[in-house]
Amino acid sequence: MLAESPQGVTEPLTVWAANGSIPGLVWAFRLHHDGSAEALPVDAPIEFSHDGRLWLHFNLTDARVRPWLAAAQIPQLARDLLLSHDNFQQIHTVDHCVYGVFCDLVRDIDSATEETGFLRFAMTERLLISGRYQALCAVDATRRLLEGGRRVESVAALLEKIVDEVADTMDRMVDKIGTEVDTMEERLLAGETRHEMRANLGRQRRTCVRLHRQLAGLRVLFHRLEQKNTEHLNPALRLHAAKLAQRLDGLDHDIIELRERSRLLEEELHYKMEEESNRHLHALSVVTMMLLPPTLVTGIFGMNTKGLPLTDTETGFLWAAVLLVGTSGLAYLIMRRLGIVRRH
């Protein structure tokens, strides 16, 4: 690997690295010819002329990374993409280099979140440079696999493993959402209708939409790469695009199915809640109609006019009470006859 000095003179990148640790480096691995991976200290110089291949993963929020990446001897387009803030997924091949951007789920302290981040990478035959602005799940899972003894035969195989881990992370998220949807469905079939159920279903559906949007873009990338002529690339840089696309197609199908289930359950819950509200409104309407005749009677007896009936009768109040109850009963019988009130 070579780097350009500020004067434009090409010099070994080992000179740059030998002056101290590489800025912004999150982790580094050396991939040996037998496929084993050796973790390298990030606070010490890295020997680039050593046998084997390197994986350097950077925190792109560190401003010190930009001069180092700008000096790396990779195609200019690859350097520009590494240093850019583009948030759309892409893969390009040029000058014996594969570079691009693809999505991943943002990693919390101990688990994946529903937020989407983006991994930038540039891959040559002996070097994989990757970078991110947020902690991501797939690259961290790949790091742990290499530390656990997983062997990778080439830099391309390492990148394929990262994509596999992207799919695995999304697959685990889909399994989690599927379990929650199953629970909601059981509660709904049991007759339970609560507002938080609707909010949870909406959140799950929104997560499925986000996953599908990002996964659909990733699928398109590898389908296009599968159709592209990559004969000019070194065999060590050729990705098994068809295999990756097939894996992503199956996962996307599961996400679409889960999204439709969430939508149907949300609609069914909305229908049940409307039905319950209608029952409450119907009961309120019946009570109101039964109280209208007694209200009319009390209104008549409350008029301050001469000639009101029962005013000079000792049992006038009892007769008035009987009249109130009787009018309510008559209103109930009329509503029964009209079918407004039904026996359950």
C-alpha positions, 0 to 999 in steps of 0.5 A: 500500500502506498500513500501520497505525501503533501508534496505529491510524492508517493511513499509507503503507507507504513511510514505514515503508520509508523509515526504512531497509531492510526487515528479513529481506528476502532479495531484492526485484524490481520487475515493470515493465509490459512484463514485465521484472523489476528486482532491488532492493537489500535494504539500501536503502529500497524505494519502494512507490508506484512504478509496477510490482509488487513481489515481496518474499521474506523469511527468516521465521526473522528475528524482525524480520520479524514486526512488518513483516508484521503492519503490511502492508495485506493481509487479517488471515487472510493475515498470520496465515498468513504468520506461522504455522508451519502445515505443511499445504498450502493456498490461499485467496482473500479480499478481492482477495487469494490466500494460502496454503502449498505445499511445495518441496524444501529447497535445499543450497548447490548442489543440491536435497535430499530434505527438504521445506520450505514456502513461505508467500505472500500475493498482491495485484494489485501485491504478492507477499509470500513467506517461508520458514524454510529455503532453498527450490529453486523460489523461488531458481530463479525468482529466477535466471530473473528475473535472467536476463531472464525476463518475467512479465506479472502477479503471478499469472504469477510465482506460477505460475512458482514452482509450475512450478519446484516441479514442475521441481525434483521432476521432476529429483529423479525423473529422478535416482531413476529413473537410480539405480533403472535401475542397481540393476535392471541389477546385480540382473539381473546376479546381484549381491546386496548389502546396500547395494543393499537400503538404497539401494532403501529410501531411494529408495522412501522419497523417492518416498513423501515426494514423492508425499505432498507432490505429492498435496497440491499437486495437490488444492489446484489441483484445488479452486481450479479448481472454485472460483468465482474470478469475484470476483477481479481477472483479474490474480490468477487462476491457471491452476489447470487447467494447473498441476493437469495438470502436477502430475498427470503428475508424480505419476503418474511418482512413483507408477510409480517408487515401485512399481518400487522396491518390486518391485525391493526385493522381488526383491532380498529374494527373491534374498538369501533364496535365496542364504541358503538355498543356504548353509544347504543346503550347511552342512546337507549337510556336517553330515550327512556329518560325523555318521557319522564323528563317531559312529565316532570316538565309539565308538573313543573309549570307554574300554572293553574289547573295542574292535575293532582295538585290538591290530591294527598297521594299526588306525588305517588301518582306522579312517580307511577306516571314517571315509571310508567312512561319510561316502561312504555318507552322501553316497550316501544323501543323493543317493538321497533327493534331498537332494544334486543334481548341478549 
